[in-house]
Amino acid sequence: MGPNRDSSQFPDVRRDRLNGNVARRTALTSGYIWDEELKGFALRHTATGRKSWIVQYRHRQDVRRITLGTFPMMKAHDARAEARRILASAALDGLPTRRAQEPADAALRFADYVPIFWAHYTHHWKPSTQRANRHYIQNHFIPAFGERAIASLTRPDIVAWRDGMARREGAFNRAIPVLSVMLGYAETLGYRPHGSNPCKGIARYKRLLKERYLSAREYQRLGAVLLEWAATRPIAIAAIWLLIYLGARKGEILALRWEWIGETYIDLPDSKTGPKRLYLNRQSASVLAGLGRQSGGRVLGATFGPRQLDNAWVEIRSAAGIPDVRLHDLRHSFASVAIGHGISLSKVGGLLGHALPETTVRYAHLADDMIGEAASRVSGSMARALGLVP
């Protein structure tokens, strides 16, 4: 287990953005000032005037505290960098750390570069992203490249690794961007020549996207079941209605809080693609009104989570005769209906909250089909006007 980032695990004496000015101003009383940004990093001061930088973290079952140095001998930014390195190493839990005697040059091993990268680059990643990327590092990159010099990795090495992942196409497709970021950052730090990233241009595996769109009859059957079950499963049914009407992701609806909801839109402070706005419509507003709006707190309640929603959906989709439909397919179907009503791909991307236009391109074939049907109707009308068909 990595460092415990829950602030409740650390002494809550005082919090501030630690820097040299804060350290100099600290009164001569015994205590700690914990950094607001980097959890576990603190300035310890005593009644005698001694001030020390420390880092505290949880490793397995133990809480560990390390003294980094004293102020002003050790500058605040140096202490922060060292604390971040130690916290990153603890988070990686067991990955090899760089040997102290090894110079920071082209001979640096990939495995020894990992904690350097983690300490300096990954602090802005979301916790879920850190967990996923730590998995790729531990289970894919270290076994494949750990003993190689970071500067020695070439395009053939990456291609060979890709070919070895042929039975795990999805894992490769998700991991290669992470490796590319790591090697690109190695260039920034001077461990690789500029412009030498061997991951650039490496093709990902083409995979058949699992997309399922509900037909009009399937929507009718699903709607009938939702209405029938509303009295016995009110929270789950409300969540599903919101997924249908907003085209949102499951996690976004489960995390939804009343204070994020305005009159005409919902502002999510965070989502898979960052801050996002969902646009309310009459139907979704009615669902929210039926839940009894509160001044704060989670819309679906504190105890309703993914398991409850998934279990309810399994029963509901079976009753509706659509056992192969996933909750995420409601989002795909939202896009399909929007395109069927002539809404452009760019606007559909805006409704879905896609960060990149290429994400919405997966629905382009739906737009092409609709245009093809329109062309057939126009040509048919013209043929009838010309007397070529009855």
N, C-alpha and C positions, 0 to 999 in steps of 0.2 A: 504494500500500500504506500502511496506517495504522501507528500506533506498534507496535513489536514488544513484545508483552506477555509474552514468554518471559523469565523472570527470569535465565536463563543468559546472556542477551545483555548484562546489566548487571554492572559490577564488584561482586563479592560480598565486600564488606569487613565490613559489619555491618548488621543489620536490626533495626528497631524501629518502633513506632507513633510517628511523628514528631509532636511537640507542643512547646510552649514549655519544659516541664520537661526533656525530653530534650535540647533545644538548650542549655539552661543547664548541664546536667550534663556535657556532652561534654568529654572531656579535651583538653588543648592539644597534640594530636599530629595529624599530617597524615593525612587520610583522608576517607571518605564513610560516611554512615549512610543506607541505603536504606529507604524506607518499606515496611512489611509489607503495607499495604492497597493503596496506589496505586503500581503498578509504574512506575518511571521517575522518581519524585519522591524527592529526596534532600537531605540537609544536607551540605555540603562544609565541612570545617574544616581550618585550617592550623596549623602550629607557632607562628605568631605570634599565634594567637588569633582570627583572622578567620573568621567563619562565614557561609556564603552558602547560600541556597536555590537548588536547580537542578532542572531537568527535562530528562530525556534520552529520546529516542525515535528510531525508525527511520523515515525518510521516503524512499520509493522505495529507492535503494541506499545511502543515506547515513545515518550515525548523527549526530544533531544534539543539541547540549547548549546549553541556554539558562540563563543566570543570572537568577533572578527578583528577587532582592533580598538584602540582608544582614540578619542577625539581630543585635540585636533590633529594628532599625528596621522590618523587615517581620515581622508576626506569623505564627505557624505556620498559622493557619486561612486567612489571606489568601494565603499562599504555596501552600497546598494547593488552594484554589479556582482560582488562576491556573494551576497545573500541570494541574489537571483540564481547564480550558478549552483549554489548548494541546494536550494529548493528544487531546481530543475533536476539535479542528480538524484535527489530523494524521490521525486515524482517518477523518474524512470526506473527506480527500484531494481538495482542489480545490473543495469547495463554497465559495461566497462567505462571507466573514467580515464581521462587523458593522463598519461604518465607525466609527473612533474618535470622530469629531466628532459622530456622530448621537446625540441624547439617547435615553434609555430611556423612550419615551413611546408614545402611540398611533400615531405615524407609523412605528414600527419595521416594516421589511419582513419578510415571512415568511422570505425567504432569510437575512436577518441574524439572525433569531430562532433558526434551526436550530442553530448552534454553541452558543448560550446554553442551549437545551434539552438538547442532547447532553451538555454539560459537567456540568450540574447534576442531570439526571434519570436518565440511562441507565446509570450505573455499576453498578446492581444487576441489570441484565439479563444473562442468560447470553450468552456469545460468539456462539452460534448465533442468538439473538434479535437481538443487535446487528447481525449481518450481514444478516439478513432485513429489519430495519427501516431500516437504512441504504439498502438497495436501494429500498424504497418512497419514502424521502425524495428520493433522487437521481433516480429514474426516473419518479416520479408527482407528488409534492408540489411540488418545485421547479419543474418545467415548468409546472404548472397554477397555482400560487399565489405563486411566488417573488418577483415584483415587487409583489405586493399588500401593503398595510399589514396587519399581523397583526390589528388591531382592526376592519378593514373587512370581513372574511370573514363572509358571511351564509348562511343556509340555502339560498337559491336558488343561491348559488355552489357549494355542496356537491352539490345536486341536479343541477346542470348538469354537474359533474365526473362524478357517478355515471352520468348518461346517456351521457357520452362514453366510458365504460368498458364499454359494453354488450357488446362483443365480448370483454371480459376480465373476465367476471363473478367468477371465482375470485380474481383479483388485487384487484379492488375489495373483495370481502368480507374479504380478509385485511388490506388496507391501511386501511380505514376506522377500525378500532379504534385504530390507531397515530395517525392524524390526530386522532382524538377526544382521545386522551391528550395530544397536543401542544397542542391548543387549550385543553384544560382546565388544563394547567399554565401556559399563558399568562395565564389568569385569576389563578392563584395569585401570579404574579409582577407582576400589575398591568398587563399589556399589553392585556387585554381586560376588559370589565365582568363582574362576578360573575354566573354563571348564564347566560352568553351563548353557550355552546358550540353551534355550529350543526350539529354532527354528531349530537347527541342526537335520537333518533327517526327517523333516516334508515334506511329499510328496506334490508336487504341483498338481493341477488339470490337468488331461490329456485333452488336447483340440485338436480338429481336425484343423490342420494347413491349412490356406486358401492359397493353392498354385495352380496356374493355369499356364500351360505351353502352349506356342503357337505351333501349328502344322506347318508343312512346308507350307501348303496352306494358313494358317492364316498369316504367315510371308509374303507370296507373296501378299496377299490382303492389308496388312498394308503397305508394301513397295510401292505399287502402289498409295495408297492414299497420303503417305508422299511426293512422287515425284510430284503428281498432285497439292498439296497444297503448295509446297515449295515457290512459288512466292508470295503468299498472306500471309503466316504465317512463314516467314523465321526464326525468333528466336525460336518459339515454335517447329518448325520442326527440327531445329538444335539440340535443347535440347533433343528431343526424339531420334534422331539418336545417340547421345552420350550415352543415357541410354541403347540403344540397343547394341552398339558396346563395351561399357566399363563395362557393368554390374554394374554400379555405383548406389548409392542411389540418389533419387530425390534431396534431400538437398545438396548433394555434387556437383551436376551439377549446381544447382542454385547459389551456393556460389562460383563457380569456378572463379579464377582470372588469368589473363594472366601471372603474375609474378611467378605463381606456375608451369607453363608448361615448360618442357624441350624438348629436341629433341625426346626422346624415352619414356618419362614417365611424369606423373603429380604427384607432391608431395603436398599432402593436409596437411597443418599444423595441422588440426583438423578435426575430423569426429566423428561419433557415437562411434567408438572404439579407438579414439585417432588419432595421426598422421598416414597417410596412403599413399601408393603409388599406383597409377593407371598406368597401362602399355598401352602406346599408340600403336595403330596398324595403318595400312595404311588407313583404312576407317575413324577412328576417327580423324586422323591427317588431312584428307581431309575436314572433316566437320569443323574443327577449322580454316583451311586455308580459307574456304569460308566465314568465319565471319570477316576476315580482322584483322589479329593479331595486337594488340596494345602493347605498352610498359608496360602498367599497367591497373588496373581497372577490373571490372567484365566482364567475357567473354560474358555473355548474356545481358549486359547493366544494368544500375543502376535502371531502372524502371520495368524490367521484373521479376516477382516473382511467388510464388506458385499459386496464384489465376489465373493468366494468363495462366500458364502451365496446370493447372487442367481443366480450361474451354476449352482450345484448345483440350486437350486429349479426353474429353467427345464427342466432335464432330467428332474427327478423328476416334476413336474406333467404333463409330456408323456407320460411312461411310465405315469402313473396315469390318463390320459385326462381330465385336468382342466386343459387348457392356458390357460383364462381365469382361473384362480384365482391371486390374488396372495398373497404371504405375509401381508399384513395381513388378508386374508379369513379366515385361521385364527383371528384375534382375534374377528371378527364371528361366526364359527361357534361359538366358545366361548360367546359371549353367547347365541346361539340355543339351544344345547343346554341351557344353564343355565335359561333361561326355560321351555324345554320340560319341565324337571323341576320346575317350580313355584316356582323361586327368584324372589323379588320383584325389581323393577327397582332398588330401592335397594341390595339386596345384590349384584346383578350389577354395579352401579356401583362398589361397594366392591371386588369381585373384580378389576375392570378398572382400578381406580385412578383413576376419573374424579374430577376436582376439583369439578365442578359437576353437580348433578342433571340439568340440562337436556341434558347430553351423552348421558346414558343414555336419554333420551326417544326417541331414534331407534329403539330396540328395542321401543317400546311396542306397535307393531302386532303384534309376535310374541306378546306377552302377550294382546292382544285376541283374536287368532286362537285361542290356546289356551283362553281363557275361552269363546269361542264354541263350540268343539268340545265342551267340558265341558257347556255348556248343552244342546247337542243330545243328548248321551248321557243326561243327566238326564231331559230331556223325553221321549226315546224310551222309557226305562225306565218312566216314569209312564204313557205311552200304552199300553204293553204290559200294565201292571198293571190298567189300566182296561178292557182287552179291546178297545181301539180298533184295535190292529194285531196281526197274528199273532205 
